[in-house]
Amino acid sequence: MKKSRLTALLLSLAILLCTLPVSAAKSSSWLAPKIKDAPGFADVTGTWCENYVKTVYEGGLMEGKPTEKFDAASPLTGAQITVITARLHSLLRGGNGVLPAPGEGEAWYQPAVNYLNRHCEDDGVREILKRFDWTTSDFANVPCTRLCFVAMLAGVLPEPLSAINEVSIVPDSTDTRVLAFYQAGILNGSDAYGTFGESASLTRGAAAAMLARLADPDQRLTFTLKSFDLRRDVLCVEPETVLLSVDGKDISAELFASQLCTSLYQRKGGVDKALSDATQFWCDYHAPFQVLAEKKGISLSEEELAESAAYAESMDGCLGLSAAYWQQQSESSKLNLKLRDLYCEADWKSGEYLYHSDLEKLSESLLQKAVPTDVLLSMDLRAVYQRLMVSPFIAWNFQNQ
């Protein structure tokens, strides 16, 4: 019975979003029309999102739940953000934001889907609409993610946002639309580092904040994000510090920090097992490709090296790791593909099996020649684990687990 009442309430809310009246009033700085006065929701009075809620209500983009409260902590669904996005698209282009009423037998959100399919040319929005399963009523109540909402909003903007913040990278997201929202002051993250949390559910309060900053440029944020360096802040060593030697080749903290910290996290601070795991993983999935490529006379072209360098530059700082780390990852990945192709071209039937067999033998040989340096052996890995568990690396790297 309670579930039925909740479903009815959500349906009523969604229909309201589609049928809000529109007037010609407009704030001088607003990008979208201001169409009515906000009533003042008691449950957000004095909270961080009070002004944002007022703005989106006045702009007709969001309603109360029901009319006397806003319920900022509850999630928005894919269907609801589609209705909001369709109205925003219309308002930003001089329309009145009113969507047609659903036809007989149509779901309450279908007019919004139809509108965006007809009028929005952004490939990202169209792809999201294709992914949504509009055929089931349950799916209409599934919370959407923060990244999904940003993608929808970015896709209906008539022109690029003006940057007011110097943000070169979002630490836990590589999406260029998210970066543009940080630069424009639409987003500033959930902590001093700018953590975005792209896979987290979108709350009504967070949605109101994004929408309000889009609609009213005066509410956009200016800020400077705090930097995070996994090697210096967690391992407490300089990036060039050698931590491991594999077959006579030095492995610096710059390259080894991520794997060491990941193994510590997975082993819950078990020092010996974590160090063993990290060393074996390096010998299994990092070192073999360069070694085998040298033996087989395989190298990357100038174009491939340039691609890796460009990728590394775009990732510099992500997860607290440097461009050198990301370049090594990219080059290893490219060498892996080229080696596999080499084996498969030589023997299309058994090439891939032979490739993995050779990799396994090489990995075992490298592991026997892997030697932790005195710096690594003397490192207080229990203290490292304690610093790791309160660092943003955990939230950024394992947020989907």
Phi and psi in degrees as a GROMACS rama.xvg file:
@    title "Ramachandran Plot"
@    xaxis  label "Phi"
@    yaxis  label "Psi"
@TYPE xy
-62.4117  -39.3413  LYS-2
-62.7866  -38.622  LYS-3
-64.7344  -41.9683  SER-4
-64.9797  -39.2321  ARG-5
-63.8833  -43.4842  LEU-6
-61.6576  -42.1559  THR-7
-64.0144  -38.7619  ALA-8
-64.4188  -44.9529  LEU-9
-62.6469  -39.0742  LEU-10
-63.7395  -42.8276  LEU-11
-61.8577  -42.0403  SER-12
-60.5998  -45.8789  LEU-13
-64.1605  -39.3674  ALA-14
-65.2452  -38.4718  ILE-15
-59.7059  -40.0413  LEU-16
-61.2406  -31.3481  LEU-17
-82.0376  -21.062  CYS-18
-122.716  19.8769  THR-19
-62.7324  138.686  LEU-20
-71.2478  154.063  PRO-21
-127.148  136.782  VAL-22
-117.902  175.546  SER-23
-89.0409  -4.89046  ALA-24
-62.4476  142.602  ALA-25
-151.355  131.4  LYS-26
-67.7679  148.704  SER-27
-62.4739  -29.6507  SER-28
-103.403  -9.10898  SER-29
-70.9134  141.778  TRP-30
-82.2306  -24.1199  LEU-31
-120.702  154.861  ALA-32
-63.7758  145.41  PRO-33
-93.2084  121.146  LYS-34
-111.441  -12.2131  ILE-35
-165.401  171.938  LYS-36
-95.0582  140.009  ASP-37
-76.6653  141.115  ALA-38
-77.2143  -22.0041  PRO-39
86.9801  99.7684  GLY-40
-86.9733  124.551  PHE-41
-60.7108  -32.9357  ALA-42
-77.5692  -8.62321  ASP-43
-116.306  0.0350031  VAL-44
-60.9279  125.087  THR-45
82.112  1.54391  GLY-46
-94.3502  172.859  THR-47
-62.8522  -25.5256  TRP-48
-104.923  10.708  CYS-49
-56.6505  -49.4964  GLU-50
-67.523  -35.1199  ASN-51
-65.3413  -42.0083  TYR-52
-62.5226  -41.5313  VAL-53
-58.9727  -44.4424  LYS-54
-63.8279  -47.4459  THR-55
-70.8084  -27.8697  VAL-56
-70.4815  -44.6442  TYR-57
-63.7711  -30.951  GLU-58
-83.7406  -1.83435  GLY-59
74.1652  17.1227  GLY-60
-90.0998  -28.376  LEU-61
-141.443  150.514  MET-62
-115.361  178.27  GLU-63
-77.479  176.653  GLY-64
-147.332  84.6636  LYS-65
-69.2966  -140.748  PRO-66
-69.7588  -24.2757  THR-67
-91.1023  -7.16727  GLU-68
-141.145  158.274  LYS-69
-103.463  -32.2695  PHE-70
61.5307  62.4065  ASP-71
-63.8042  -25.8508  ALA-72
-85.8546  -11.8425  ALA-73
-80.6437  156.235  SER-74
-82.6148  158.25  PRO-75
-102.404  147.537  LEU-76
-97.7674  167.947  THR-77
-59.3573  -37.5857  GLY-78
-66.401  -41.9769  ALA-79
-67.725  -39.7449  GLN-80
-69.9343  -24.9393  ILE-81
-68.2136  -41.4224  THR-82
-63.5856  -46.5474  VAL-83
-60.182  -44.6585  ILE-84
-64.5107  -40.0289  THR-85
-63.657  -42.2902  ALA-86
-65.7395  -40.9426  ARG-87
-63.5342  -41.2391  LEU-88
-57.0263  -45.333  HIS-89
-65.5612  -47.5265  SER-90
-63.8554  -38.5372  LEU-91
-69.8986  -12.664  LEU-92
-113.966  21.3435  ARG-93
85.9117  3.8705  GLY-94
-79.3691  179.372  GLY-95
-94.8206  -4.34122  ASN-96
77.2357  -0.0732758  GLY-97
-88.2408  126.251  VAL-98
-96.6756  151.09  LEU-99
-60.0527  153.586  PRO-100
-69.485  149.495  ALA-101
-60.4153  141.176  PRO-102
-72.5989  172.236  GLY-103
-61.146  125.537  GLU-104
83.9455  -3.30251  GLY-105
-87.3221  148.974  GLU-106
-70.0244  156.027  ALA-107
-61.9116  -24.7023  TRP-108
-93.657  -5.75067  TYR-109
-61.066  -39.1838  GLN-110
-59.4533  -34.2032  PRO-111
-68.6564  -42.0667  ALA-112
-61.3187  -45.3841  VAL-113
-62.1674  -42.6654  ASN-114
-61.3654  -48.9614  TYR-115
-66.2941  -38.1746  LEU-116
-64.2876  -30.8153  ASN-117
-84.3925  -38.7253  ARG-118
-110.66  -20.5517  HIS-119
-97.0216  122.304  CYS-120
-97.7562  1.78094  GLU-121
-71.0123  127.02  ASP-122
-63.9996  -34.9492  ASP-123
-63.8294  -43.3024  GLY-124
-64.8403  -44.5115  VAL-125
-62.2662  -38.1861  ARG-126
-66.3306  -41.0244  GLU-127
-63.2466  -42.9089  ILE-128
-61.9549  -35.4161  LEU-129
-67.4568  -34.9034  LYS-130
-72.7615  -30.1267  ARG-131
-67.1272  134.197  PHE-132
-93.758  91.3917  ASP-133
-78.1756  -2.86819  TRP-134
-82.911  -11.7723  THR-135
-117.628  133.805  THR-136
-66.523  -30.8924  SER-137
-63.6268  -38.6846  ASP-138
-64.0341  -30.2255  PHE-139
-64.1318  -17.1167  ALA-140
-103.464  3.63945  ASN-141
-77.9191  128.536  VAL-142
-60.76  141.985  PRO-143
-91.9761  166.428  CYS-144
-92.2081  163.837  THR-145
-63.632  -40.0582  ARG-146
-64.0029  -39.637  LEU-147
-60.8521  -42.4613  CYS-148
-66.2151  -42.7762  PHE-149
-60.0556  -43.3067  VAL-150
-62.1735  -41.0245  ALA-151
-66.0892  -46.4426  MET-152
-63.4158  -45.2041  LEU-153
-60.3043  -33.5736  ALA-154
-72.8834  -15.7139  GLY-155
-108.359  1.26266  VAL-156
-70.6707  132.65  LEU-157
-70.9722  -21.836  PRO-158
-152.949  161.031  GLU-159
-60.886  149.227  PRO-160
-75.9645  147.165  LEU-161
-80.0658  133.952  SER-162
-81.1385  133.214  ALA-163
-124.361  -2.92963  ILE-164
-126.672  143.524  ASN-165
-90.0537  89.0772  GLU-166
-122.506  116.841  VAL-167
-93.5417  -22.466  SER-168
-156.874  144.263  ILE-169
-93.7234  124.005  VAL-170
-60.6397  -26.7582  PRO-171
-121.297  21.8688  ASP-172
-151.438  138.378  SER-173
-107.925  8.62831  THR-174
-73.6977  125.36  ASP-175
-66.4699  -27.4311  THR-176
-69.5533  -38.6178  ARG-177
-63.8508  -45.2903  VAL-178
-57.8837  -42.845  LEU-179
-62.668  -35.4317  ALA-180
-69.3801  -35.5332  PHE-181
-66.5107  -46.0999  TYR-182
-62.0961  -32.106  GLN-183
-87.7221  -5.25778  ALA-184
82.3291  15.6022  GLY-185
-79.5721  -34.3051  ILE-186
-126.159  150.095  LEU-187
-138.276  4.2447  ASN-188
86.5591  175.366  GLY-189
-99.666  -1.53224  SER-190
-151.031  -176.509  ASP-191
-64.7095  -22.1302  ALA-192
-85.7171  -13.7984  TYR-193
89.4141  26.8736  GLY-194
-57.4168  126.496  THR-195
-92.9035  -44.2593  PHE-196
68.6751  56.7761  GLY-197
-63.2228  -25.917  GLU-198
-91.9346  -2.2674  SER-199
-72.3634  153.06  ALA-200
-66.2839  145.692  SER-201
-85.6067  121.979  LEU-202
-87.3608  161.634  THR-203
-64.2702  -35.7803  ARG-204
-65.5442  -43.8715  GLY-205
-64.8275  -39.4543  ALA-206
-63.8826  -41.7844  ALA-207
-61.4636  -39.891  ALA-208
-63.4452  -47.3076  ALA-209
-61.1954  -45.9596  MET-210
-65.4777  -41.9073  LEU-211
-63.6994  -41.721  ALA-212
-69.0098  -29.7057  ARG-213
-70.1467  -45.9698  LEU-214
-70.3977  -36.6054  ALA-215
-123.289  99.6021  ASP-216
-56.7902  -24.3851  PRO-217
-66.3993  -17.6211  ASP-218
-95.7227  2.67876  GLN-219
-71.8145  152.767  ARG-220
-99.3783  142.176  LEU-221
-114.843  137.916  THR-222
-165.144  167.606  PHE-223
-128.448  124.893  THR-224
-80.6989  145.996  LEU-225
-78.8263  135.976  LYS-226
-83.2431  155.27  SER-227
-136.843  131.226  PHE-228
-125.493  112.664  ASP-229
-59.5469  -38.0231  LEU-230
-70.8736  -48.5549  ARG-231
-78.4316  -40.3158  ARG-232
-83.2432  -25.9428  ASP-233
-110.043  -52.0165  VAL-234
-78.1404  -21.7914  LEU-235
60.631  41.7394  CYS-236
-134.832  162.01  VAL-237
-76.5631  150.576  GLU-238
-55.5511  -34.9975  PRO-239
-81.5327  -2.74131  GLU-240
-62.5226  126.24  THR-241
-79.0853  125.519  VAL-242
-109.962  -22.5045  LEU-243
-148.812  145.64  LEU-244
-121.242  127.18  SER-245
-125.642  112.028  VAL-246
55.2882  38.753  ASP-247
84.7943  -1.58333  GLY-248
-101.905  131.397  LYS-249
-78.8176  136.334  ASP-250
-114.115  117.828  ILE-251
-84.0127  165.543  SER-252
-60.7122  -31.1717  ALA-253
-56.1456  -37.6197  GLU-254
-95.0284  -29.3915  LEU-255
-95.9458  -15.4535  PHE-256
-58.8248  -44.2845  ALA-257
-62.2831  -45.9911  SER-258
-67.2918  -39.9995  GLN-259
-63.007  -44.7262  LEU-260
-68.3594  -38.1697  CYS-261
-62.3848  -42.9918  THR-262
-66.8617  -38.3111  SER-263
-62.0694  -42.0965  LEU-264
-64.1243  -46.0019  TYR-265
-66.9735  -32.349  GLN-266
-91.2867  7.0648  ARG-267
53.5417  40.283  LYS-268
86.9866  3.54132  GLY-269
-68.1711  102.46  GLY-270
-61.1957  -54.6961  VAL-271
-61.9059  -47.0689  ASP-272
-67.1805  -37.2414  LYS-273
-64.6472  -44.0721  ALA-274
-64.4257  -41.3867  LEU-275
-63.6133  -44.1723  SER-276
-61.6445  -46.0544  ASP-277
-62.7043  -41.3544  ALA-278
-65.6372  -44.6508  THR-279
-65.6313  -40.7715  GLN-280
-62.8131  -39.9347  PHE-281
-61.6804  -42.1346  TRP-282
-73.1401  -22.3376  CYS-283
-87.1161  -39.843  ASP-284
-123.195  -0.382491  TYR-285
-120.662  -60.7936  HIS-286
-66.1797  -38.5461  ALA-287
-59.2999  -34.0428  PRO-288
-66.9669  -43.6363  PHE-289
-66.05  -41.8074  GLN-290
-65.6204  -47.1469  VAL-291
-68.2843  -36.1166  LEU-292
-62.1024  -40.9725  ALA-293
-62.6278  -41.3557  GLU-294
-65.1341  -35.2309  LYS-295
-92.1495  -1.13655  LYS-296
72.5911  28.3424  GLY-297
-98.6939  134.883  ILE-298
-143.902  164.42  SER-299
-87.2219  144.754  LEU-300
-74.4759  167.443  SER-301
-60.5947  -37.8931  GLU-302
-65.4573  -42.3885  GLU-303
-66.1285  -39.8602  GLU-304
-64.3015  -38.1439  LEU-305
-66.4822  -38.8655  ALA-306
-61.7565  -43.0431  GLU-307
-65.3011  -39.2674  SER-308
-66.1064  -40.4572  ALA-309
-66.1401  -41.5783  ALA-310
-61.5982  -45.5635  TYR-311
-61.606  -40.7262  ALA-312
-62.8628  -39.4328  GLU-313
-70.0002  -23.5379  SER-314
-98.2381  -5.76723  MET-315
-54.0004  118.627  ASP-316
99.8481  -17.444  GLY-317
-64.2737  131.496  CYS-318
61.6198  19.027  LEU-319
75.3301  21.0585  GLY-320
-117.038  151.188  LEU-321
-87.1306  171.448  SER-322
-61.0509  -34.7848  ALA-323
-60.8372  -39.7023  ALA-324
-63.4263  -49.0954  TYR-325
-67.2732  -31.5966  TRP-326
-67.8122  -41.0195  GLN-327
-62.0918  -40.2719  GLN-328
-63.1104  -45.3585  GLN-329
-64.9037  -44.5381  SER-330
-65.6356  -38.6113  GLU-331
-62.8265  -40.8967  SER-332
-63.2755  -42.2425  SER-333
-66.821  -40.7127  LYS-334
-64.9993  -38.1171  LEU-335
-56.734  -47.0406  ASN-336
-66.1918  -41.2506  LEU-337
-66.9222  -38.7667  LYS-338
-66.0261  -43.8199  LEU-339
-60.1488  -44.5432  ARG-340
-61.2046  -39.2997  ASP-341
-60.1861  -46.133  LEU-342
-66.8545  -41.0373  TYR-343
-69.9405  -32.6758  CYS-344
-69.2729  -33.4401  GLU-345
-74.6795  -32.7548  ALA-346
-150.769  93.0786  ASP-347
-63.9959  -23.7886  TRP-348
-84.5864  -45.0197  LYS-349
-118.122  6.8626  SER-350
-57.4746  -45.6973  GLY-351
-67.4589  -39.3341  GLU-352
-62.4901  -45.1683  TYR-353
-63.757  -36.5171  LEU-354
-62.5342  -49.6316  TYR-355
-67.9241  -31.9162  HIS-356
-65.4835  -43.0435  SER-357
-66.4714  -38.7329  ASP-358
-61.7892  -42.4328  LEU-359
-63.6614  -43.7447  GLU-360
-63.4551  -41.6946  LYS-361
-65.2652  -40.3087  LEU-362
-61.6154  -43.1055  SER-363
-62.4837  -39.2889  GLU-364
-66.8396  -42.6915  SER-365
-65.2277  -38.4163  LEU-366
-62.0899  -38.2169  LEU-367
-66.8302  -22.9854  GLN-368
-102.184  7.99707  LYS-369
-85.1146  128.825  ALA-370
-132.73  117.596  VAL-371
-65.7211  141.478  PRO-372
-78.3402  167.6  THR-373
-60.2738  -33.5186  ASP-374
-62.2705  -45.4351  VAL-375
-68.1895  -42.5944  LEU-376
-66.1075  -29.5065  LEU-377
-89.6986  -5.80692  SER-378
-69.2567  134.818  MET-379
-79.8093  88.1634  ASP-380
-69.3718  -22.8623  LEU-381
-68.2004  -40.055  ARG-382
-67.8687  -36.8243  ALA-383
-59.3802  -43.7602  VAL-384
-61.9506  -40.5116  TYR-385
-63.5169  -42.0394  GLN-386
-67.7359  -38.0883  ARG-387
-60.3445  -43.0563  LEU-388
-70.2582  -15.4023  MET-389
-110.274  11.3402  VAL-390
-94.7683  159.084  SER-391
-68.0987  -15.523  PRO-392
-56.2285  -36.6437  PHE-393
-65.7422  -48.6521  ILE-394
-64.4553  -39.6053  ALA-395
-70.9082  -44.1645  TRP-396
-88.3514  -22.4835  ASN-397
-125.878  24.2447  PHE-398
-68.2497  -20.1849  GLN-399
-93.6707  -1.11751  ASN-400
